[in-house]
């Protein structure tokens, strides 16, 4: 088990370790608990090293939200009103 406050993309971290499975509790962002799944051959040392080297990439859902927010800002910068933006997005 490893505890970290580092930003973690659990799916990505698991893939970086060969996809053998990780279990996590992210309820406390300053004390994220990451455990190795049962029957995994990953060691605690390997897990800690992978976390140290890990640079979390945004998930597809996070990218979609960011792109939508950026698009809304651009439309407002171009002078569109909230009603016009709503009509454009709901046509």
N, C-alpha and C positions, 0 to 999 in steps of 0.2 A: 504494500500500500504506500502511495506517495501523496503528500499534501502539498498543494501549490496555490499561489494566487495568480499565476501566469494565465494569460488568455489561451484557452485550449479549444481546438476543434477536435472533438473526440473521434469522429469518424476518420479524419485525416491522420490523427496520431496513431490510431489502430492500424491504418494502412501502412504508415511509416514503419511499424513494428511487424509487418507481415500478415496483418489481418487475422490474428489469432483470437482476438476478442479482449475488450477492456470493459470494466464496469466503473461508473463514476457517480458521484454525488456532488452536484454543483449548487446546492441550496445556499451555501455561504461562499460568495465570490472570492473572498479572501482566504478561504480554506477549502479549495476544491479537492475532493478525495478521489483518487484514481487507483483502481485495483486491477490486477491481472485476472482474467477469466479462468475458471476451473479448466483443467486439462490443457492449459497453454504452456508452451515451453519457454516463454519469455521470463527472464529473471528480473528481480527488483532492480538490479544494477542497470540492466538494459532499459527498463522502464524509466528510471531516473535520468539516464543519459539521453533518451529520446525526448523526454520532457524538456530537458535543458536545451536541446537543439531545435525543438519544435517552434515553428513560426506559423501560428494559426492563420489559415486563409478563410475568408468569408464563405458561408454556405450559399447555395443557389438561392434560397429564400431571402437571405440577407442582401444579396446582390440585387434581387428583384425590388426589394423595399427601397434600397438606395437609389436605384435607377428611376423608380417612380417619383421619389422625393425630388431628385434632380430635375426630372421632367416638369414637375409642378412648378418648381422655382423658375425654370426657363420660361414657361408659359406666362407666369406673373411678370417676369422681366420684360416680356414682349408686349405687356399691356392687357392681357386677357383678364377678365373679371372672374370671380369665383363661379358665377352662374355660367359663364361661357366655358370655363374649364370643366365644370360638372356636365354640361351638355356634350362636350367633346368626348368625355370619358364614358358616357352612358349611352351613346348613340347606337 
